Amino acid sequence: MSDIDRRRAIHDLEATLRVGKGGVEAVADELASQLEDRSLVKVKFLRAARGGTDAETLAADLAARSGSTVVETRGHTAVFEV
């Protein structure tokens, strides 16, 4: 997949997972499960999850817990792949 095609795919993705007050621990298994079926998964970090940290830190933690890689973080949203 070229960079342009990848950016289009990321842009067109809907966030299928939301991280709330339960934190990244609560959704790590679900992210891993979704990545078995899809090449990219977009995750939205809600205000309750962010607390005093930023989306990049939460995304890195979620990637480590789910065995995935962070493709892109923009605002309060991150895209993951295996």
C-alpha positions as YAML, in Angstrom:
chain: A
units: angstrom
residues:
- id: 1
  name: MET
  ca: [0.00, 0.00, 0.00]
- id: 2
  name: SER
  ca: [1.46, 3.35, -1.01]
- id: 3
  name: ASP
  ca: [1.68, 6.24, 1.44]
- id: 4
  name: ILE
  ca: [-1.10, 8.10, -0.37]
- id: 5
  name: ASP
  ca: [-3.40, 5.07, -0.29]
- id: 6
  name: ARG
  ca: [-2.58, 4.50, 3.36]
- id: 7
  name: ARG
  ca: [-3.40, 8.12, 4.27]
- id: 8
  name: ARG
  ca: [-6.71, 7.85, 2.41]
- id: 9
  name: ALA
  ca: [-7.55, 4.62, 4.24]
- id: 10
  name: ILE
  ca: [-6.72, 6.21, 7.61]
- id: 11
  name: HIS
  ca: [-8.75, 9.30, 6.80]
- id: 12
  name: ASP
  ca: [-11.79, 7.25, 5.78]
- id: 13
  name: LEU
  ca: [-11.67, 5.00, 8.86]
- id: 14
  name: GLU
  ca: [-14.26, 5.41, 11.56]
- id: 15
  name: ALA
  ca: [-13.17, 5.04, 15.19]
- id: 16
  name: THR
  ca: [-14.37, 1.57, 16.15]
- id: 17
  name: LEU
  ca: [-12.95, 1.64, 19.66]
- id: 18
  name: ARG
  ca: [-13.22, 4.27, 22.39]
- id: 19
  name: VAL
  ca: [-11.05, 4.40, 25.48]
- id: 20
  name: GLY
  ca: [-12.92, 5.82, 28.46]
- id: 21
  name: LYS
  ca: [-12.53, 5.90, 32.22]
- id: 22
  name: GLY
  ca: [-11.67, 2.18, 32.27]
- id: 23
  name: GLY
  ca: [-8.37, 3.06, 30.59]
- id: 24
  name: VAL
  ca: [-6.32, 1.20, 28.02]
- id: 25
  name: GLU
  ca: [-6.31, -2.01, 30.06]
- id: 26
  name: ALA
  ca: [-10.04, -2.39, 29.46]
- id: 27
  name: VAL
  ca: [-9.77, -2.26, 25.65]
- id: 28
  name: ALA
  ca: [-6.39, -3.87, 24.86]
- id: 29
  name: ASP
  ca: [-7.90, -7.30, 24.17]
- id: 30
  name: GLU
  ca: [-10.64, -5.79, 22.00]
- id: 31
  name: LEU
  ca: [-8.04, -3.90, 19.93]
- id: 32
  name: ALA
  ca: [-6.05, -7.11, 19.40]
- id: 33
  name: SER
  ca: [-9.26, -8.88, 18.37]
- id: 34
  name: GLN
  ca: [-10.20, -6.16, 15.88]
- id: 35
  name: LEU
  ca: [-6.70, -6.22, 14.38]
- id: 36
  name: GLU
  ca: [-7.15, -9.91, 13.58]
- id: 37
  name: ASP
  ca: [-9.96, -8.92, 11.20]
- id: 38
  name: ARG
  ca: [-8.71, -5.55, 9.93]
- id: 39
  name: SER
  ca: [-5.38, -4.12, 8.86]
- id: 40
  name: LEU
  ca: [-5.99, -0.74, 10.57]
- id: 41
  name: VAL
  ca: [-8.06, 0.22, 13.63]
- id: 42
  name: LYS
  ca: [-8.81, 3.78, 14.71]
- id: 43
  name: VAL
  ca: [-9.14, 4.43, 18.45]
- id: 44
  name: LYS
  ca: [-10.54, 7.55, 20.11]
- id: 45
  name: PHE
  ca: [-9.27, 8.53, 23.57]
- id: 46
  name: LEU
  ca: [-12.09, 10.16, 25.50]
- id: 47
  name: ARG
  ca: [-11.50, 12.90, 28.06]
- id: 48
  name: ALA
  ca: [-12.06, 10.52, 30.99]
- id: 49
  name: ALA
  ca: [-9.19, 8.32, 29.78]
- id: 50
  name: ARG
  ca: [-6.76, 11.14, 29.12]
- id: 51
  name: GLY
  ca: [-6.78, 12.63, 32.62]
- id: 52
  name: GLY
  ca: [-3.42, 14.38, 32.88]
- id: 53
  name: THR
  ca: [-1.69, 12.57, 30.02]
- id: 54
  name: ASP
  ca: [-1.67, 12.93, 26.24]
- id: 55
  name: ALA
  ca: [-2.96, 10.68, 23.46]
- id: 56
  name: GLU
  ca: [0.56, 9.73, 22.32]
- id: 57
  name: THR
  ca: [1.39, 8.25, 25.73]
- id: 58
  name: LEU
  ca: [-1.92, 6.39, 25.93]
- id: 59
  name: ALA
  ca: [-1.47, 5.10, 22.37]
- id: 60
  name: ALA
  ca: [2.01, 3.77, 23.14]
- id: 61
  name: ASP
  ca: [0.69, 2.03, 26.26]
- id: 62
  name: LEU
  ca: [-2.22, 0.52, 24.35]
- id: 63
  name: ALA
  ca: [0.08, -0.67, 21.56]
- id: 64
  name: ALA
  ca: [2.36, -2.39, 24.06]
- id: 65
  name: ARG
  ca: [-0.56, -4.11, 25.78]
- id: 66
  name: SER
  ca: [-2.20, -5.26, 22.53]
- id: 67
  name: GLY
  ca: [0.91, -6.27, 20.59]
- id: 68
  name: SER
  ca: [0.28, -3.67, 17.90]
- id: 69
  name: THR
  ca: [2.03, -0.66, 16.41]
- id: 70
  name: VAL
  ca: [0.91, 2.97, 16.44]
- id: 71
  name: VAL
  ca: [0.68, 4.18, 12.84]
- id: 72
  name: GLU
  ca: [-0.45, 7.73, 13.54]
- id: 73
  name: THR
  ca: [-1.70, 9.89, 16.38]
- id: 74
  name: ARG
  ca: [-3.67, 13.01, 15.63]
- id: 75
  name: GLY
  ca: [-5.52, 14.99, 18.26]
- id: 76
  name: HIS
  ca: [-7.25, 12.52, 20.57]
- id: 77
  name: THR
  ca: [-7.26, 9.71, 18.02]
- id: 78
  name: ALA
  ca: [-4.71, 7.05, 17.11]
- id: 79
  name: VAL
  ca: [-4.50, 4.44, 14.36]
- id: 80
  name: PHE
  ca: [-3.02, 1.00, 15.05]
- id: 81
  name: GLU
  ca: [-1.81, -1.94, 12.94]
- id: 82
  name: VAL
  ca: [-0.23, -5.31, 13.63]
...
